[in-house]
Amino acid sequence: MAINQSTAAAVTGVRGPQDVPVTLDVNGSTHAIELEPRVSLLDALREHLDLTGTKKGCDQGTCGACTVWMDGRRVLSCLTLAMSCEGHQIATIEGIAQDGRLHPMQQAFIDHDAFQCGYCTPGQIMSAIALIREGNATTDADIAEHMSGNICRCQAYPNIHAAIREVRDADDGG
């Protein structure tokens, strides 16, 4: 006797490939959406919530273009299932400006020309802010090590590091 998917789901209690309700808290707003259980956080943000600042670079977790914060910690949204984010606070590049003013790291990236094509910039900025918050920006070697998961194919690393140092030093100064 063959068991179809709906019968299997009823017997095992497992959610199948059909859409299921998912509630995501993103940038201070709650969003109730319907997703397949296998949808990544990256695809949920871009395709279901129209938050396209977070970029899909490699879709394998190796480039860092998809970096967002979950409960204040850096995560690669291409490797994170959206369903697993229920009950957690997600922050994206769209949510870091305050009252219409750029976050200091965003401004430092502009001031230091820390981008060329700009594709990696949202992930770089999200990682750079977290890097300082984590206390991992003490030296240039620390910055290089803890930003190594964010690839810039245009090789703007000296400018990215200069922007990070500027914000780090401003934070140290008060």
KAURMO-V185175 format. One record per residue. N is the residue number from 1. RES is the residue in three letters. PHI is phi in whole degrees, -180 to 180 (NA if undefined). OMEGA is omega as a letter, one per 30 degrees, with the letter a starting at -180 (* if undefined). Layout:
BEGIN
n=N res=RES phi=PHI omega=OMEGA
n=N res=RES phi=PHI omega=OMEGA
END
This chain:
BEGIN
n=1 res=MET phi=NA omega=l
n=2 res=ALA phi=-86 omega=l
n=3 res=ILE phi=-106 omega=l
n=4 res=ASN phi=-81 omega=a
n=5 res=GLN phi=-63 omega=a
n=6 res=SER phi=-67 omega=l
n=7 res=THR phi=-67 omega=l
n=8 res=ALA phi=-61 omega=l
n=9 res=ALA phi=-65 omega=l
n=10 res=ALA phi=-66 omega=a
n=11 res=VAL phi=-72 omega=a
n=12 res=THR phi=-91 omega=a
n=13 res=GLY phi=75 omega=a
n=14 res=VAL phi=-89 omega=l
n=15 res=ARG phi=-76 omega=a
n=16 res=GLY phi=-99 omega=a
n=17 res=PRO phi=-74 omega=l
n=18 res=GLN phi=-71 omega=l
n=19 res=ASP phi=-61 omega=l
n=20 res=VAL phi=-132 omega=l
n=21 res=PRO phi=-72 omega=l
n=22 res=VAL phi=-134 omega=l
n=23 res=THR phi=-112 omega=a
n=24 res=LEU phi=-118 omega=l
n=25 res=ASP phi=-100 omega=a
n=26 res=VAL phi=-124 omega=l
n=27 res=ASN phi=52 omega=l
n=28 res=GLY phi=85 omega=l
n=29 res=SER phi=-119 omega=l
n=30 res=THR phi=-97 omega=a
n=31 res=HIS phi=-126 omega=l
n=32 res=ALA phi=-100 omega=a
n=33 res=ILE phi=-134 omega=l
n=34 res=GLU phi=-111 omega=a
n=35 res=LEU phi=-137 omega=l
n=36 res=GLU phi=-68 omega=a
n=37 res=PRO phi=-59 omega=a
n=38 res=ARG phi=-91 omega=a
n=39 res=VAL phi=-73 omega=l
n=40 res=SER phi=-75 omega=l
n=41 res=LEU phi=-59 omega=l
n=42 res=LEU phi=-57 omega=a
n=43 res=ASP phi=-67 omega=l
n=44 res=ALA phi=-63 omega=l
n=45 res=LEU phi=-63 omega=a
n=46 res=ARG phi=-75 omega=a
n=47 res=GLU phi=-93 omega=a
n=48 res=HIS phi=-110 omega=a
n=49 res=LEU phi=-110 omega=l
n=50 res=ASP phi=57 omega=l
n=51 res=LEU phi=-100 omega=a
n=52 res=THR phi=-96 omega=l
n=53 res=GLY phi=-66 omega=l
n=54 res=THR phi=-72 omega=a
n=55 res=LYS phi=-103 omega=l
n=56 res=LYS phi=-99 omega=a
n=57 res=GLY phi=-98 omega=a
n=58 res=CYS phi=-109 omega=a
n=59 res=ASP phi=61 omega=l
n=60 res=GLN phi=-133 omega=l
n=61 res=GLY phi=79 omega=a
n=62 res=THR phi=-108 omega=a
n=63 res=CYS phi=-109 omega=l
n=64 res=GLY phi=83 omega=a
n=65 res=ALA phi=-63 omega=a
n=66 res=CYS phi=-97 omega=a
n=67 res=THR phi=-64 omega=l
n=68 res=VAL phi=-134 omega=l
n=69 res=TRP phi=-111 omega=l
n=70 res=MET phi=-120 omega=a
n=71 res=ASP phi=54 omega=l
n=72 res=GLY phi=85 omega=a
n=73 res=ARG phi=-105 omega=l
n=74 res=ARG phi=-67 omega=l
n=75 res=VAL phi=-138 omega=l
n=76 res=LEU phi=-91 omega=a
n=77 res=SER phi=-69 omega=l
n=78 res=CYS phi=-74 omega=a
n=79 res=LEU phi=-105 omega=a
n=80 res=THR phi=-108 omega=l
n=81 res=LEU phi=-70 omega=a
n=82 res=ALA phi=-57 omega=l
n=83 res=MET phi=-58 omega=a
n=84 res=SER phi=-73 omega=a
n=85 res=CYS phi=-94 omega=l
n=86 res=GLU phi=-60 omega=a
n=87 res=GLY phi=83 omega=l
n=88 res=HIS phi=-119 omega=l
n=89 res=GLN phi=-91 omega=l
n=90 res=ILE phi=-106 omega=l
n=91 res=ALA phi=-125 omega=l
n=92 res=THR phi=-119 omega=l
n=93 res=ILE phi=-57 omega=a
n=94 res=GLU phi=-67 omega=a
n=95 res=GLY phi=-101 omega=a
n=96 res=ILE phi=-95 omega=l
n=97 res=ALA phi=-71 omega=a
n=98 res=GLN phi=-124 omega=l
n=99 res=ASP phi=52 omega=l
n=100 res=GLY phi=77 omega=l
n=101 res=ARG phi=-107 omega=l
n=102 res=LEU phi=-60 omega=l
n=103 res=HIS phi=-63 omega=l
n=104 res=PRO phi=-53 omega=l
n=105 res=MET phi=-70 omega=l
n=106 res=GLN phi=-60 omega=a
n=107 res=GLN phi=-65 omega=l
n=108 res=ALA phi=-65 omega=l
n=109 res=PHE phi=-62 omega=l
n=110 res=ILE phi=-67 omega=a
n=111 res=ASP phi=-61 omega=a
n=112 res=HIS phi=-99 omega=a
n=113 res=ASP phi=50 omega=a
n=114 res=ALA phi=-87 omega=l
n=115 res=PHE phi=-161 omega=l
n=116 res=GLN phi=-124 omega=l
n=117 res=CYS phi=-75 omega=l
n=118 res=GLY phi=87 omega=a
n=119 res=TYR phi=-64 omega=a
n=120 res=CYS phi=-84 omega=a
n=121 res=THR phi=-56 omega=l
n=122 res=PRO phi=-58 omega=l
n=123 res=GLY phi=-66 omega=l
n=124 res=GLN phi=-62 omega=a
n=125 res=ILE phi=-65 omega=l
n=126 res=MET phi=-62 omega=l
n=127 res=SER phi=-68 omega=a
n=128 res=ALA phi=-64 omega=l
n=129 res=ILE phi=-63 omega=l
n=130 res=ALA phi=-64 omega=l
n=131 res=LEU phi=-55 omega=l
n=132 res=ILE phi=-67 omega=a
n=133 res=ARG phi=-60 omega=l
n=134 res=GLU phi=-76 omega=a
n=135 res=GLY phi=80 omega=a
n=136 res=ASN phi=-106 omega=a
n=137 res=ALA phi=-121 omega=a
n=138 res=THR phi=-65 omega=a
n=139 res=THR phi=-125 omega=l
n=140 res=ASP phi=-61 omega=l
n=141 res=ALA phi=-65 omega=l
n=142 res=ASP phi=-62 omega=a
n=143 res=ILE phi=-60 omega=a
n=144 res=ALA phi=-60 omega=a
n=145 res=GLU phi=-65 omega=a
n=146 res=HIS phi=-83 omega=l
n=147 res=MET phi=-104 omega=a
n=148 res=SER phi=-65 omega=l
n=149 res=GLY phi=-81 omega=l
n=150 res=ASN phi=-113 omega=a
n=151 res=ILE phi=-93 omega=l
n=152 res=CYS phi=-117 omega=a
n=153 res=ARG phi=-70 omega=l
n=154 res=CYS phi=-85 omega=l
n=155 res=GLN phi=66 omega=l
n=156 res=ALA phi=-89 omega=a
n=157 res=TYR phi=-55 omega=l
n=158 res=PRO phi=-59 omega=a
n=159 res=ASN phi=-75 omega=l
n=160 res=ILE phi=-63 omega=l
n=161 res=HIS phi=-65 omega=l
n=162 res=ALA phi=-63 omega=l
n=163 res=ALA phi=-64 omega=l
n=164 res=ILE phi=-63 omega=l
n=165 res=ARG phi=-61 omega=l
n=166 res=GLU phi=-61 omega=a
n=167 res=VAL phi=-69 omega=l
n=168 res=ARG phi=-58 omega=a
n=169 res=ASP phi=-68 omega=l
n=170 res=ALA phi=-67 omega=l
n=171 res=ASP phi=-65 omega=l
n=172 res=ASP phi=-65 omega=a
n=173 res=GLY phi=-81 omega=l
n=174 res=GLY phi=131 omega=*
END
